[in-house]
């Protein structure tokens, strides 16, 4: 899977203001690739950063990817353990700084995700454009790791709110914009959706480290002052009750 992007304009939905009610809240299911990992079924995801390609110094990008693993814990409701291994240890996800079409290096090709089989086990290889490897930032690393886990952007590329799993999150030039001051982790609405989905898949939750829902803490960026529809709120409370009963 290849991602080629020109510059994107921030959508009008990327507001820093708190929305005064919950009417616009809806369950935005994470999008899983038809091929790829199913991390919550695995329980443990082994990953590695392959420094063997000599296109560029991968150390900065490797450090950003390493830092992104903790950022995926709460969205997945602590249902996955991330273990860094060596590239030769047949990891589930292998990251590289490597152009996948060297003859098109001048194009704005950013990430390619391919699925292979190694020793009878599925492996996802995430190739990152070497030029982008020199400009690592946390939203980009979270986004790249998300593709390694099997998640995709919506078909039109942008959610109606700021999201890690948007094409816009991988634009390194945005680091100079105020938008990125808030994008160091998942924004409340995207976090809601990932957590609900993860709990539905049987994730255990993060206990005392569970974050508030988007309508529960007015200090959260891009949050709501009222909960979702009563039926969805009842569903969420039931998921929470199931956790407490374990």
C-alpha positions as CSV (number, residue, x, y, z in Angstrom):
1,X,0.0,0.0,0.0
2,X,1.5,3.3,-1.1
3,X,0.8,6.8,0.1
4,X,1.5,9.7,-2.2
5,X,0.4,13.2,-1.0
6,X,0.6,16.8,-2.0
7,X,0.2,19.5,0.6
8,X,-3.1,19.3,2.3
9,X,-5.2,22.1,3.7
10,X,-6.3,21.8,7.3
11,X,-10.0,21.2,7.4
12,X,-12.4,23.6,9.1
13,X,-13.1,20.9,11.7
14,X,-9.7,21.3,13.2
15,X,-10.8,23.8,15.8
16,X,-9.2,24.3,19.2
17,X,-12.5,25.4,20.7
18,X,-14.6,23.1,22.8
19,X,-17.9,22.1,21.2
20,X,-20.8,23.1,23.3
21,X,-22.8,19.9,23.1
22,X,-22.5,16.3,21.9
23,X,-24.7,16.4,18.8
24,X,-21.7,15.9,16.5
25,X,-20.3,13.0,18.4
26,X,-20.5,9.7,16.6
27,X,-18.7,6.3,16.7
28,X,-15.9,6.6,14.2
29,X,-14.7,3.0,13.8
30,X,-11.0,2.5,13.2
31,X,-10.3,1.3,9.7
32,X,-8.4,-2.0,9.4
33,X,-6.6,-3.0,6.2
34,X,-7.9,-6.2,4.6
35,X,-4.3,-7.5,4.8
36,X,-2.2,-6.8,7.8
37,X,-2.0,-7.5,11.5
38,X,-4.9,-7.9,13.9
39,X,-3.0,-6.6,17.0
40,X,-5.7,-7.3,19.6
41,X,-5.9,-10.9,18.6
42,X,-2.1,-11.1,19.0
43,X,-1.7,-9.7,22.4
44,X,2.0,-9.1,21.8
45,X,3.4,-7.2,18.8
46,X,7.1,-7.6,18.1
47,X,8.6,-4.8,16.1
48,X,12.1,-3.8,14.8
49,X,13.7,-0.9,13.0
50,X,16.0,-2.1,10.3
51,X,19.1,0.2,10.0
52,X,20.7,-1.9,7.2
53,X,19.5,0.3,4.3
54,X,22.1,3.0,3.5
55,X,19.8,5.6,2.1
56,X,20.0,7.9,5.2
57,X,20.8,7.8,8.9
58,X,17.8,6.1,10.4
59,X,18.6,6.8,14.1
60,X,16.3,9.8,14.5
61,X,13.3,8.0,12.9
62,X,14.0,4.9,14.9
63,X,13.9,6.9,18.1
64,X,10.6,8.5,17.1
65,X,9.1,5.1,16.2
66,X,10.3,3.7,19.6
67,X,8.6,6.6,21.4
68,X,5.4,6.0,19.5
69,X,4.8,2.6,21.0
70,X,3.7,4.1,24.3
71,X,1.3,6.4,22.4
72,X,-0.6,3.4,21.1
73,X,-1.2,1.8,24.5
74,X,-4.3,3.8,25.6
75,X,-6.0,3.8,22.2
76,X,-5.8,0.0,22.2
77,X,-7.0,-0.1,25.8
78,X,-3.8,-1.8,26.9
79,X,-4.8,-4.8,24.9
80,X,-1.4,-5.1,23.2
81,X,2.2,-5.4,24.5
82,X,4.9,-3.9,22.3
83,X,8.2,-5.6,22.3
84,X,11.2,-4.3,20.4
85,X,13.4,-7.1,18.9
86,X,16.2,-7.3,16.4
87,X,15.4,-7.3,12.6
88,X,16.7,-10.8,12.3
89,X,14.3,-12.1,15.0
90,X,11.3,-12.1,12.5
91,X,9.4,-9.2,14.0
92,X,5.7,-8.7,13.3
93,X,6.4,-5.2,12.1
94,X,9.7,-4.1,10.4
95,X,10.4,-0.4,9.8
96,X,12.9,0.9,7.2
97,X,14.1,4.2,5.8
98,X,14.1,3.1,2.2
99,X,12.6,4.5,-1.0
100,X,10.3,1.9,-2.6
101,X,10.5,3.5,-6.0
102,X,14.1,4.9,-6.2
103,X,13.4,6.2,-9.8
104,X,10.6,8.3,-8.3
105,X,12.5,9.7,-5.4
106,X,11.6,13.2,-6.4
107,X,7.9,12.5,-6.0
108,X,6.1,13.1,-2.7
109,X,5.9,9.4,-1.8
110,X,6.0,8.9,1.9
111,X,5.1,5.5,3.2
112,X,4.6,2.1,1.7
113,X,3.2,-0.8,3.7
114,X,3.6,-4.4,2.4
115,X,2.6,-7.7,4.0
116,X,5.0,-10.7,3.6
117,X,5.4,-14.0,5.2
118,X,8.5,-14.9,7.2
119,X,9.0,-18.4,8.6
120,X,5.3,-19.1,8.2
121,X,4.3,-15.9,10.0
122,X,2.8,-12.7,8.7
123,X,5.1,-9.7,8.7
124,X,4.3,-6.1,7.9
125,X,7.1,-4.0,6.3
126,X,6.8,-0.2,6.6
127,X,9.1,1.6,4.2
128,X,9.5,5.3,5.0
129,X,10.8,7.8,2.5
130,X,14.4,8.6,3.6
131,X,13.8,12.4,3.3
132,X,10.9,12.0,5.8
133,X,13.2,9.9,8.1
134,X,15.3,13.1,8.5
135,X,12.3,15.0,9.7
136,X,10.7,12.8,12.4
137,X,8.0,14.1,14.7
138,X,5.6,12.3,17.0
139,X,2.5,12.5,14.9
140,X,4.3,11.1,11.9
141,X,5.8,8.3,14.0
142,X,2.4,7.5,15.6
143,X,0.9,7.4,12.1
144,X,3.6,5.1,10.7
145,X,3.2,2.8,13.6
146,X,-0.5,2.8,13.1
147,X,0.0,1.5,9.5
148,X,2.3,-1.2,10.8
149,X,-0.5,-2.3,13.1
150,X,-2.9,-2.5,10.2
151,X,-4.9,0.7,10.5
152,X,-5.7,3.0,7.6
153,X,-6.9,6.5,6.9
154,X,-10.5,7.1,5.8
155,X,-11.1,6.9,2.1
156,X,-11.0,10.7,1.7
157,X,-7.9,11.0,3.9
158,X,-9.1,13.3,6.6
159,X,-11.4,12.9,9.6
160,X,-13.8,15.8,10.6
161,X,-11.5,16.4,13.6
162,X,-7.7,16.2,14.1
163,X,-6.5,12.6,14.0
164,X,-3.3,10.7,14.0
165,X,-4.6,8.3,11.4
166,X,-5.1,11.0,8.8
167,X,-3.0,11.7,5.8
168,X,-2.5,15.2,7.2
169,X,-0.6,13.8,10.2
170,X,2.3,12.7,8.1
171,X,3.1,16.2,6.7
172,X,6.4,17.2,8.4
173,X,6.0,20.8,7.3
174,X,3.1,21.1,9.8
175,X,5.5,21.0,12.7
176,X,5.7,24.8,12.5
177,X,2.0,25.2,12.9
178,X,0.0,25.6,16.1
179,X,-2.0,22.6,15.0
180,X,1.0,20.4,16.0
181,X,1.2,21.7,19.5
182,X,-1.8,19.4,20.3
183,X,-0.9,16.5,18.1
184,X,1.6,14.9,20.4
185,X,-0.9,12.1,21.2
186,X,-4.3,11.1,20.1
187,X,-7.0,13.8,20.2
188,X,-10.0,13.0,22.4
189,X,-12.5,12.1,19.7
190,X,-10.1,9.7,17.9
191,X,-9.1,8.3,21.3
192,X,-12.7,7.6,22.1
193,X,-13.3,5.7,18.9
194,X,-10.2,3.5,19.3
195,X,-10.9,2.8,22.9
196,X,-14.5,1.8,22.3
197,X,-13.4,-0.5,19.4
198,X,-10.6,-2.0,21.5
199,X,-12.9,-2.7,24.5
200,X,-15.4,-4.3,22.2
201,X,-12.6,-6.6,21.0
202,X,-11.9,-7.7,24.6
203,X,-9.0,-5.4,25.5
204,X,-8.6,-5.2,29.3
205,X,-8.5,-1.4,29.7
206,X,-5.6,0.5,31.4
207,X,-7.0,0.7,34.9
208,X,-6.1,3.8,36.7
209,X,-4.3,5.0,33.6
210,X,-7.6,5.1,31.6
211,X,-8.1,8.6,30.2
212,X,-11.4,10.4,30.5
213,X,-13.8,10.3,27.6
214,X,-14.0,13.3,25.3
215,X,-17.0,14.9,27.1
216,X,-15.6,14.3,30.7
217,X,-12.7,16.7,30.8
218,X,-13.1,20.3,29.6
219,X,-9.3,20.7,29.4
220,X,-9.0,18.1,26.6
221,X,-8.4,19.6,23.2
222,X,-11.2,19.4,20.7
223,X,-13.7,17.9,23.2
224,X,-17.4,18.0,23.9
225,X,-19.5,19.3,26.7
226,X,-22.1,16.6,26.4
227,X,-21.9,12.8,25.9
228,X,-23.0,10.9,22.8
229,X,-26.5,9.6,22.2
230,X,-28.1,7.8,25.2
231,X,-27.8,4.4,23.5
232,X,-24.1,4.8,22.7
233,X,-23.5,6.1,26.2
234,X,-25.2,3.1,27.6
235,X,-23.0,0.8,25.4
236,X,-19.9,2.6,26.7
237,X,-21.0,2.3,30.3
238,X,-21.7,-1.4,29.8
239,X,-18.2,-1.9,28.4
240,X,-16.8,-0.2,31.5
241,X,-19.0,-2.3,33.8
242,X,-17.6,-5.4,32.1
243,X,-14.1,-4.3,32.9
244,X,-15.0,-3.7,36.6
245,X,-16.5,-7.2,36.8
246,X,-13.4,-8.9,35.7
